[in-house]
């Protein structure tokens, strides 16, 4: 049981962790990535106050080391859903279940826009977790669209259970693939089908598939917690970074523009301090 659980290991999440730990709160970060893929893409950052000419990778490394040094626990997983149980929250991941009194969403923005037809077929051939749903497609043909390198782990798993797998990387893929996997270069354009997924239209042609797996840096925010207020794909918060769900806060790019590291760090701090104040109200009940 943690005091504060933070979903996302980018600047907002790491800032929240540092400030949570400094207030002596048992804090955990759950992140699908070892380091934010977005910050890693920044070859050179020249507008971060006090640290000019720093690479994104170096800045991200320093931030994570800071959070670790203060006692933050890191769990590599992807949270699929968040449930409120009494005063506490249960976070359900692909491989773990975590309980916390307060939760901070620092999930960033998903790399890769929603594909036309995607939401129409969720649960009918569209899946965001090969580990969770891969066995439903045993002996069948599927496509996996990967926006981040972590998708390569999922494609290897699918190769073990499916008859054929098309891998469609949306990043600079340089790895090797199992024999059952065919590399397909192209952009996903539309999901097609009647009652279930039947085809994936891409810029290189159509693929006949029984299922489509999509690996992004995070799940769409409106799928994480039932009732969470979202507008235009961004989480609505007040000035304390509190959402409409008591005890649930949000910080960083998932709350809207501008998508800047400085803003994310500031919001992470505000969210953590607000979470600490919220925890104090629980202890007085």
N, C-alpha and C positions, 0 to 999 in steps of 0.2 A: 504494500500500500504506500503510495507516494503522496506527498502534499501537492505537488504540481507536476503534471505531465504535459510535455510540450511536443506537439506533432510538427516535425520539420527541423532540419539541422542547418538551415541557412543563417544569414546574419540576424534576422529577427528572432529565430529560435535560440540561437547561441546567446544573444543579448539577454533574452528572458531568463535563460538558465543561469547566467552569471549573476543576475540580480536576485533571482530566487535563492540561489545558494548563499549569497552574501547576507540574506535575511534568515539563514539557518533553516531553510525549508528543503526537505528531501525531494530532489528534483530529477526527473528523467527526461531525456530527449529520445523520441522514437522517429527514426528517419530511414527511408528506403535507400538513401545514398550515403556513402561515407563522407562525402563533401558535396555541397550544393553544385549541381551541374551548371547552374546559371552563373555563379561566381567564377567557376573554373573557366568559363568561356571568355572572361575578361582578361585579355592579354596584358593590358596596362591600365591601371586606374590612376587618374591624375587629379581627381577632384574630391578625394577623401581627405578631410581636414587633418593635417599633421603627418600624413603618410603619403606624400606625393611619389609618383613613379613606382608604385608597388603593383605587382601582378595580382590578379584575382586569386590564384592558387596560394600565394604566400599570405595574403590577407586572410583567406579562409582558414589556412593552417594555424595562424596565430590566434584567431578567434576560437577555434576548437580547443587548442591547447590551454587557453585561458579558462574555458568552461570546465575542462577536465581537471585542471589544477585546483579548482574550487570544490570538486567533489561531484560534478554532474555524472549521472549514469547514462550511458549510451546504449540503446537497443536498436539493432538494425532490423527493421520490419516495416511493413506498410499497413497502417491502420485502415481497416475497411469500414468500420462503423463505430459510433460512440453512443452509449446508452446511459441514461440517468437512472440510478437505482438509489432511492432515498436521497441522502445528502451527497452521495459519491457518484463518480462516473466509472463506467467500465469501457475500456477501449479494446476492441476486438481487432487483432492483426491477422496477418496470414499465418504466423507461426506462434503468436503469443497473445496473452490476455493480460491487461494491465489495469489496475485500479488506482484512482487518484481522487483527491478531494476537489481539485480545480484543474482545468484544462486550458491550455493556450494553443490555438491553431496558428501555426506559422508555416503553412503548407506552400506558400509561394503561388505561382501560377503554373498551370500545366503546360509543359512544352508540347506544342502541337494542338491546333484548334480542333474542335469537335468535327468529325467527319459527317457530311450529310447522310442522314439515315441511321446514324449510330445509336441515338437514344431510342429510336423506334424499335430496335431489336435487342435491347438489353434484356438478358434472360431468355432470349430466343435465338441465341447464336453469338451474341456479343458478350465478351467477358473481359474483365480487367485483371484476372488472376489465373495464370496457367496452373499454378500449384493447386489452387482451390478447385478449378473446374475442368482441368485437363482430362480426367478420366471419363468425363461425359462424352468425349470425342475419341475414345479408344477405337483404333482401326479406321478412323475417318481422315478427311483432308481438311486442314485448317491453315489460316494465315495468321502470322504474328507481326503486328506493326510496332516497331520499336523506336521510341524517341530518345531513349537513353541507353548507354552500354549495359546496364543491369538487365536489359531484355535478353541478352545472350544466355543468361542462366536459364531463363524460362524457355527459350527455344530448344535448348539441350534437353530439358525435361519433356517437352512436347514430342521431340524426336523419338523418345523411348516408348510413347504410348500411341501415337498417331501413325496412320499409314503414310501420310505425306504432309510436309510442313513447308509453306512458303514463308521465308523471312524477308520482311520489307523494312530495312533500317532507314530511319530518317535522320541519320547522323553519319559521320565519316567512319564507316565500318571497315575494319582491316583484319578481322579475325578469321578463323576457320569454322566451318559448319559440318555437322554430322552428315553421313551419306543420305539420310532421308530428307534432309532440308535443302530446298532450292532457294538460292538468293534471287530476289526479285527487286530490280531497281525501278523505282517509280514512286509517284506520289499517290496516296489513297484519295480517291475523289468521291466515291459514293458506295454505300452499302445497299445491296439489292436483294429482294426476296419477297415472298408473300406472307405466309404465317411464320416463317423463320428465315434465317440468313441462307441465301443461295449463291450469291456472287459478290465479289468485291471489284468495283470498277477502279482502275488505276490509270495513271498517265501512260503506262506501257501496255495497257490492254486489260481484259476482264479475266478474273480467276474464279473458277467454280469451286466453292468451298462450303463445308458444313458449319464452320465456325470461324470467328475472327477474334483474336486476342489483341488487346491494345495495352502497351506498356508505356506510360508517361511517368513524369517525375512525381505525380500525385493524382489522387482521385478528384473528380469535380467536387467542389466544396459543398454543393447542395445535396450530395449523396452521403456525407459523413454523419450528420446528425439530423434526425427528423424534427422539423419545425424551425430549423435555423433560417433566419431571415437573410436572403441574398438578393441583390439587385444587380442586374447586368453581369452576373457571374462573380460578383464580389461580395464579401461578407460585410454586413452593415454593423458598425460599432458606434459606441458613444465616445466621448473624449477620454474615458478610462480604458478604451479598447475592449469594453464589455459588449457582448452580443446580447440578443434578446433572451438567451437562455442563461439563467442564473448560474454563476460559477464557470461559465465558458467564455473565454476571451479570444481575441484574434489580433494578429499583428503582421506587418510586412506587406508584401505584394498582393496577398490574397484579399486585402482590404481596399485595393484600388491604386490608382496612379497618384504621384509619380513613382515609378519603380526604381528607387534609388537606395543604395546601401545605407546612407545616413538616415533616411526616413525609417527604414526597416529596423535599424538598431534602436532609434529613439522609441518607436512604438513597442518594440520588445521589452524595453525597460519599463515603459508605462504599464504594459499589460502585466508584467511580473509584479510590480508594486501594487497594482490593483488586485491581483490575485492574492497577495499576502494580506491585504486589508480584508478581503472576502473571507479568507481562512480564519482571521481573528473573530469575525462575526459568528462563525460556526462554533468556535471554542466557547463562546458566551451563551450558546443555546442550552 
